[in-house]
Every structure is written in C-alpha cells, then in structure tokens.
Amino acid sequence: MMMSDQNAGTAMKDVEFDAFGEPMLKSQALPTQPHGSVSRFMVRAGTGIFWSLVVVIVAARAAYFNPGFADQMSQISTQLAALSRSALSIFGV
C-alpha cells in the first residue's frame, strides 16, 4: 500500500482555541504575524524596549548589590526562628 493511500482520509483539522480552551473558527482567530510596516516596527520597538529594560535592571542590580543585605536577612530569620521556638515552648507545644 502506498503512503498517500494511508493518509487520504486521516488529515487532522486545524482548530484554533481561545484562552479558555473553547474551539474558535478561523475567522475569529487573531492574526499571529503583524501585517504592515508600522505593525512590524511596533513589534520590534516593543521588543527592543523590553530587552533594554532587562539589561538596565540587571546592570543596576549588579552595580548596587549589597552583600551585607543577605547577611542581615539571615540574622533576622535566625532571630525569628528562635522567637517562634521560645513562643512554642511557653505554650507547651
């Protein structure tokens, strides 16, 4: 049997789904690719702004990183754990 004979009646339908999993007609589905030069420009501009913000935020965190802050948080959590243990021992738990 040839391959084309096997696949003759078994082609799957291309179905689109909305955010809630409901099937949609092709006419209701939004276009996935931007149409027109302005739309393409807006996609590229938005992508550029997003990644520029990512770089700025990561660079600022690296520049202003305070290693002592992590030690302070560790001391606070140790003190809170000791406080909760003492509170539990007062109530006999």
BELWO-V10824 format. One record per run of one state. SS is the DSSP state (2 for helix, 1 for strand, 0 for the rest). FROM is the first residue (numbers start at 1). TO is the last residue. Records with the same first field share a line. If there is no record, write none. Layout:
# BELWO-V10824
SS->FROM-TO, FROM-TO
This chain:
# BELWO-V10824
0->1-2, 7-15, 18-22, 25-36, 64-66, 91-93
2->3-6, 37-63, 67-90
1->16-17, 23-24
